[in-house]
């Protein structure tokens, strides 16, 4: 027991102290249950592609329509679609998957302000999570590729985690496709000029871990071309 714990324990009665000490350990079982539920559901869905993007994108936005088109084309080519289950780009992707009569998976996260699940997720393929890190494992483990449309901090988090896992060889390589050259161009330029050339913080070959496209056809072509060479399986 460290000094801080000793001070806290002196300030509390024994019952309160025991409640604090057991809360974290019992949380482990909640985390385990989310992993078990996720694995049980996701192991049955077959080849899928995870599609990411902003929850704030409206249905009038061209990127919403592009996400829907990409998902539709993926399902017509035999892939299911995994999203974060919420509105915006996620809704568009699930809508496209539904339209293409493919598997439409939603990994929803319980948040204080954002999100309820969109109506285009298959009833048996909606999973609700409390923990971001468990949810991200499901995105990566059961995806045959990442397609990333314009988004915010959460989208960047999911993108760079996948790149990091592939870069460090913690998982096998799979296609990571950024959609929207005008949106991603500034970030890619910064990565090349600052991270790579000026600071030498990455290797030149790290730039090959992702592709940048503008159309649904280009995204689908990259996915299909990759899997003419490699088998479809969970990533770790």
Secondary structure, DSSP 8 states (H G I E B T S, - for coil): --HHHHHHHHHS-HHHHHHHHHHHHHHHHHHHHHHHHHHHHHTTS-SEEEEE--TT--TTSHHHHHHHHHHHHHHHTT-EEEE-SSSTHHHHHHHHHHHTT--EEEEEE--SSS----TTS-GGGEEEES-HHHHHHHHHHT-SEEEE-S--HHHHHHHHHHHHHHHTTSS---EEEEE-HHHHHHHHHHIIIIIIIIT--S-GGGGGG-EEESSHHHHHHHHHHHTTTS------
